């Protein structure tokens, strides 16, 4: 289980709810056959909200889990784990 301070968890949930709102709007726009460029703009808003969420999650992970791993001498394993996240979707 990961450690997330209450305020960090609230920030993550807030950003995810923003992304969900944008995604709901994209779905509605497609269903209503709205102008493609407008749909793309809204889709980009979803992606931006998710990227911001990822940044908060990563920051928390680095400050807590990775820092703890470094203290325990598991530096290589911690670095490898983080790098695999970024390599997975390239």
C-alpha positions in Angstrom: 0.0 0.0 0.0 1.4 3.4 -1.0 1.5 6.3 1.4 -0.4 9.3 0.3 -1.0 12.3 2.6 -4.7 13.2 2.7 -4.1 16.5 0.8 -2.2 14.6 -2.0 -5.0 12.0 -2.3 -7.5 14.9 -2.5 -5.4 16.5 -5.3 -5.3 13.3 -7.2 -9.0 12.7 -6.9 -9.8 16.3 -7.9 -7.7 16.0 -11.0 -9.2 12.6 -11.9 -12.7 14.1 -11.6 -11.7 17.0 -13.8 -10.5 14.4 -16.4 -13.7 12.4 -16.1 -15.7 15.6 -16.7 -13.8 16.4 -19.8 -14.1 12.8 -21.0 -17.9 12.9 -20.5 -18.0 16.0 -22.5 -16.0 14.4 -25.3 -18.4 11.4 -25.4 -21.3 13.8 -25.5 -19.8 15.8 -28.3 -19.1 12.7 -30.4 -22.6 11.5 -29.8 -24.0 14.8 -30.9 -21.7 14.9 -34.0 -20.1 18.1 -33.0 -17.3 19.8 -35.0 -14.1 17.6 -35.0 -11.8 20.4 -34.0 -13.9 21.1 -30.9 -13.9 17.5 -30.0 -10.1 17.4 -30.4 -9.7 20.4 -28.1 -11.8 18.7 -25.4 -9.9 15.4 -25.9 -6.7 17.3 -25.3 -8.1 18.7 -22.1 -8.7 15.1 -20.9 -5.1 14.2 -21.7 -3.8 17.3 -20.0 -5.8 16.5 -16.8 -4.5 13.0 -16.8 -0.9 14.2 -17.3 -1.3 16.6 -14.4 -2.7 13.7 -12.3 0.3 11.5 -13.2 2.6 14.3 -12.2 1.1 14.5 -8.7 1.2 10.7 -8.3 4.8 10.6 -9.5 5.8 13.4 -7.2 4.3 11.6 -4.2 5.9 8.3 -5.2 9.3 9.9 -5.4 9.0 11.7 -2.1 7.7 8.7 -0.2 8.3 5.2 -1.8 11.5 6.0 -3.7 13.0 8.0 -0.9 12.3 5.0 1.5 13.9 2.6 -1.0 17.0 4.7 -1.3 17.3 4.7 2.5 16.9 0.9 2.6 19.6 0.6 0.0 17.3 -0.5 -2.9 18.3 2.4 -5.1 18.7 0.4 -8.4 15.3 -1.3 -7.9 13.5 1.9 -7.2 15.0 3.7 -10.3 14.3 0.7 -12.5 10.6 0.6 -11.4 10.1 4.3 -12.2 11.9 4.0 -15.6 9.7 1.0 -16.6 6.6 3.2 -16.2 8.0 5.7 -18.8 9.3 3.0 -21.1 6.1 1.0 -21.1 4.1 3.5 -23.2 6.8 4.9 -25.5 
